[in-house]
Amino acid sequence: MGMLGYDESLVPIVEEAYDTYIRTGRPGVFAACGFVGGFLVAIIAAAIAAGFSRAAMVPTAIITYTVCQYAALLIPLLRCPWDAATLLLKGCTKPRRTCAFALVVALGVSVLEFLAILALESVHVSTPKHLPDLFMGGAFFGTVIGIVVAPVGEELLVQGWFQTRIRGLGGFWSSVIATVFFLILHLPKNPYDFIRGGNLAFAAYLRASTRSLGACILAHACNNAFFFALLIGARLFAHHTGGHVVR
């Protein structure tokens, strides 16, 4: 972790900002409200949509739940904006190196995850069923959520709140436990979900090594963007080769 590091003189300021964010922003409370409230609102929205078209029920529920969930995760940022800005920007001694490191590793992790997922496929498929559906609720909606909203909201919750609460365990163990917590939040249902956990571990590492949430968000957003690009490439390849994705 010494390769990136953080400015020791800024540690008190950054740590105070984390404490204020947790105390004033209450990210854990809003996250719980977002998950529970989003589920209830999604049911109501789906019921209303059913009155117009039964085919619209599921997309409406997914979109409504996602919007409620991530809106709740972003509220703490608005409750203490100056402290949130400190968490995003301060602490790093080498911001350019950190950003470059985040970009390169996020790309590498995306490629390894994608290759590992394809290697697990035992049959040729026209549309890899295990890959996240980029077009959930529309390409634009899925892309914005995956590349912009999710990295900010999830990193503020997991690294900004959870990992901060357990930082007394040390950089290594706080990273491991935060990664497990992050993975549980994503409700893994098959081996592919665990493979996609590689970016979660990398974000936890950045939080412990730089104390900058900005680095975590950048890595998360780049990882999702690279993975989406690989997914699109695989689908285009399948289309031009007669509907087969070859191992």
C-alpha positions as CSV (number, residue, x, y, z in Angstrom):
1,M,0.0,0.0,0.0
2,G,3.0,2.3,0.3
3,M,3.1,2.8,-3.5
4,L,0.1,5.1,-3.3
5,G,0.1,6.3,0.3
6,Y,-1.7,9.3,1.8
7,D,-0.6,12.6,3.3
8,E,-0.2,12.0,7.1
9,S,-0.8,15.7,7.8
10,L,-4.3,15.4,6.3
11,V,-5.2,12.2,8.2
12,P,-7.0,14.1,11.1
13,I,-8.9,16.2,8.6
14,V,-9.9,13.2,6.5
15,E,-10.8,11.1,9.5
16,E,-13.0,13.9,10.9
17,A,-14.7,14.2,7.6
18,Y,-15.4,10.4,7.7
19,D,-16.8,10.7,11.2
20,T,-19.0,13.7,10.3
21,Y,-20.2,11.9,7.2
22,I,-21.3,8.9,9.3
23,R,-22.8,11.0,12.1
24,T,-24.5,13.6,10.0
25,G,-25.1,11.9,6.8
26,R,-26.4,8.7,8.4
27,P,-25.6,6.6,5.3
28,G,-26.5,3.3,7.0
29,V,-30.0,4.6,7.9
30,F,-30.7,5.9,4.4
31,A,-29.4,2.7,2.8
32,A,-31.8,0.7,4.9
33,C,-34.7,3.0,4.0
34,G,-33.7,2.8,0.3
35,F,-33.7,-1.0,0.3
36,V,-36.9,-1.4,2.2
37,G,-38.8,1.6,0.9
38,G,-37.6,1.0,-2.7
39,F,-39.0,-2.6,-2.5
40,L,-42.4,-1.3,-1.3
41,V,-42.5,1.5,-3.9
42,A,-41.5,-1.0,-6.6
43,I,-44.4,-3.3,-5.8
44,I,-46.9,-0.3,-5.9
45,A,-45.4,0.9,-9.2
46,A,-45.5,-2.6,-10.7
47,A,-49.2,-2.9,-9.7
48,I,-50.0,0.4,-11.3
49,A,-48.1,-0.5,-14.5
50,A,-50.0,-3.8,-14.7
51,G,-53.1,-1.8,-15.3
52,F,-51.7,-0.5,-18.5
53,S,-49.5,-3.4,-19.7
54,R,-48.5,-6.7,-17.9
55,A,-45.3,-6.7,-19.9
56,A,-44.3,-3.4,-18.2
57,M,-44.6,-4.8,-14.6
58,V,-41.1,-6.2,-14.2
59,P,-39.2,-3.3,-16.0
60,T,-41.2,-0.8,-13.9
61,A,-40.4,-2.6,-10.7
62,I,-36.7,-2.8,-11.5
63,I,-36.3,0.8,-12.5
64,T,-38.4,2.1,-9.6
65,Y,-36.5,0.0,-7.0
66,T,-33.1,1.0,-8.5
67,V,-33.9,4.7,-8.5
68,C,-35.2,4.6,-4.9
69,Q,-32.2,2.6,-3.7
70,Y,-29.5,4.8,-5.2
71,A,-31.3,8.0,-4.4
72,A,-31.3,7.0,-0.8
73,L,-27.5,6.2,-1.0
74,L,-26.8,9.7,-2.4
75,I,-28.8,11.6,0.2
76,P,-26.0,11.5,2.8
77,L,-23.7,13.2,0.3
78,L,-26.1,16.2,0.3
79,R,-26.4,16.3,4.1
80,C,-22.7,17.1,4.5
81,P,-21.4,18.2,1.1
82,W,-18.1,19.7,2.3
83,D,-17.1,16.6,4.3
84,A,-18.1,14.5,1.3
85,A,-15.8,16.6,-0.9
86,T,-13.0,16.0,1.5
87,L,-13.5,12.3,1.4
88,L,-13.5,12.4,-2.4
89,L,-10.5,14.7,-2.9
90,K,-8.2,14.8,0.0
91,G,-5.7,12.4,1.6
92,C,-3.9,11.2,-1.5
93,T,-0.3,12.2,-1.8
94,K,-0.1,11.1,-5.5
95,P,-3.4,11.7,-7.1
96,R,-2.2,11.3,-10.7
97,R,-0.5,8.0,-9.9
98,T,-3.5,6.9,-8.0
99,C,-5.9,7.7,-10.9
100,A,-3.6,6.0,-13.4
101,F,-3.3,3.0,-11.1
102,A,-7.1,2.8,-10.7
103,L,-7.6,2.9,-14.5
104,V,-5.1,0.3,-15.4
105,V,-6.0,-2.2,-12.7
106,A,-9.8,-1.7,-13.3
107,L,-9.2,-2.6,-16.9
108,G,-7.1,-5.6,-16.0
109,V,-9.7,-6.8,-13.4
110,S,-12.5,-6.4,-16.0
111,V,-10.6,-8.5,-18.6
112,L,-9.8,-11.2,-16.1
113,E,-13.4,-11.3,-14.8
114,F,-14.7,-11.5,-18.4
115,L,-12.3,-14.3,-19.4
116,A,-13.1,-16.2,-16.2
117,I,-16.8,-16.0,-16.9
118,L,-16.4,-17.2,-20.5
119,A,-14.1,-20.0,-19.4
120,L,-16.9,-21.3,-17.1
121,E,-19.3,-21.6,-20.0
122,S,-19.5,-25.2,-21.2
123,V,-21.7,-24.5,-24.2
124,H,-21.8,-22.0,-27.0
125,V,-24.5,-19.4,-26.4
126,S,-25.9,-16.6,-28.5
127,T,-26.4,-14.2,-25.6
128,P,-24.3,-15.0,-22.5
129,K,-27.1,-15.5,-19.9
130,H,-24.8,-15.1,-17.0
131,L,-23.7,-11.6,-17.8
132,P,-25.5,-8.6,-16.3
133,D,-28.2,-7.3,-18.6
134,L,-26.8,-4.0,-19.9
135,F,-30.2,-3.2,-21.4
136,M,-32.2,-3.5,-18.2
137,G,-34.7,-0.8,-18.5
138,G,-33.0,0.5,-21.6
139,A,-29.4,0.9,-22.6
140,F,-29.2,4.5,-21.3
141,F,-30.7,3.7,-17.9
142,G,-28.5,0.7,-17.4
143,T,-25.3,2.5,-18.5
144,V,-26.0,5.5,-16.2
145,I,-26.7,3.4,-13.2
146,G,-23.8,1.1,-13.8
147,I,-21.1,3.7,-14.6
148,V,-22.2,6.8,-12.8
149,V,-24.8,6.3,-10.0
150,A,-23.8,2.9,-8.6
151,P,-20.1,3.6,-8.1
152,V,-20.9,6.8,-6.2
153,G,-23.7,5.4,-4.1
154,E,-22.2,2.0,-3.4
155,E,-18.7,3.3,-2.5
156,L,-20.1,6.0,-0.2
157,L,-22.0,3.3,1.6
158,V,-19.5,0.5,1.7
159,Q,-16.1,2.2,1.8
160,G,-17.3,5.5,3.2
161,W,-19.5,4.1,5.9
162,F,-18.9,0.4,6.6
163,Q,-15.2,0.2,6.0
164,T,-14.7,3.4,8.0
165,R,-16.6,1.9,11.0
166,I,-14.2,-1.1,11.0
167,R,-11.0,0.8,10.1
168,G,-9.6,0.0,13.6
169,L,-9.1,-3.6,12.4
170,G,-6.3,-2.4,10.1
171,G,-6.1,-1.9,6.3
172,F,-6.0,-5.6,5.4
173,W,-8.8,-7.0,7.5
174,S,-11.1,-3.9,7.0
175,S,-10.6,-4.4,3.2
176,V,-11.4,-8.2,3.4
177,I,-14.5,-7.7,5.5
178,A,-15.7,-4.7,3.5
179,T,-15.4,-6.8,0.3
180,V,-17.5,-9.6,1.8
181,F,-20.1,-7.1,2.9
182,F,-20.1,-5.6,-0.5
183,L,-20.5,-9.0,-2.1
184,I,-23.5,-9.8,0.2
185,L,-25.2,-6.6,-0.9
186,H,-25.0,-7.8,-4.5
187,L,-26.8,-11.0,-3.6
188,P,-24.5,-13.5,-5.3
189,K,-26.6,-16.4,-6.8
190,N,-24.0,-18.2,-8.9
191,P,-20.2,-18.4,-9.5
192,Y,-20.3,-15.5,-12.0
193,D,-21.5,-13.1,-9.3
194,F,-18.5,-14.1,-7.1
195,I,-16.1,-13.5,-10.1
196,R,-17.5,-10.0,-10.5
197,G,-16.4,-9.4,-6.9
198,G,-12.9,-8.6,-8.1
199,N,-13.7,-4.9,-8.5
200,L,-15.1,-4.8,-5.0
201,A,-11.9,-6.1,-3.5
202,F,-9.9,-3.6,-5.5
203,A,-12.0,-0.6,-4.3
204,A,-11.6,-1.7,-0.7
205,Y,-7.8,-1.8,-1.2
206,L,-7.9,1.7,-2.6
207,R,-9.9,3.0,0.4
208,A,-7.4,1.5,2.8
209,S,-4.3,2.6,0.9
210,T,-5.3,6.1,-0.1
211,R,-8.2,7.1,2.2
212,S,-9.7,8.7,-0.8
213,L,-13.2,7.7,-1.8
214,G,-12.6,9.4,-5.2
215,A,-10.1,6.7,-6.1
216,C,-12.6,4.0,-5.1
217,I,-15.4,5.6,-7.2
218,L,-13.1,6.0,-10.2
219,A,-12.0,2.4,-10.1
220,H,-15.5,1.1,-9.7
221,A,-16.9,3.3,-12.5
222,C,-14.0,2.3,-14.9
223,N,-14.4,-1.4,-14.0
224,N,-18.1,-1.3,-14.9
225,A,-17.4,0.7,-18.0
226,F,-14.7,-1.7,-19.3
227,F,-16.9,-4.7,-18.4
228,F,-19.9,-3.2,-20.3
229,A,-17.6,-2.6,-23.3
230,L,-16.4,-6.2,-23.2
231,L,-20.0,-7.4,-23.0
232,I,-21.1,-5.3,-26.0
233,G,-18.1,-6.6,-27.9
234,A,-19.0,-10.2,-27.1
235,R,-22.6,-9.6,-28.3
236,L,-21.4,-8.0,-31.5
237,F,-18.9,-10.9,-32.0
238,A,-21.8,-13.4,-31.5
239,H,-23.9,-11.6,-34.0
240,H,-21.3,-11.6,-36.7
241,T,-20.2,-15.2,-36.2
242,G,-23.7,-16.7,-36.5
243,G,-24.8,-16.4,-32.9
244,H,-22.0,-18.1,-31.0
245,V,-19.7,-16.9,-28.3
246,V,-16.7,-19.3,-28.4
247,R,-14.9,-20.2,-25.3
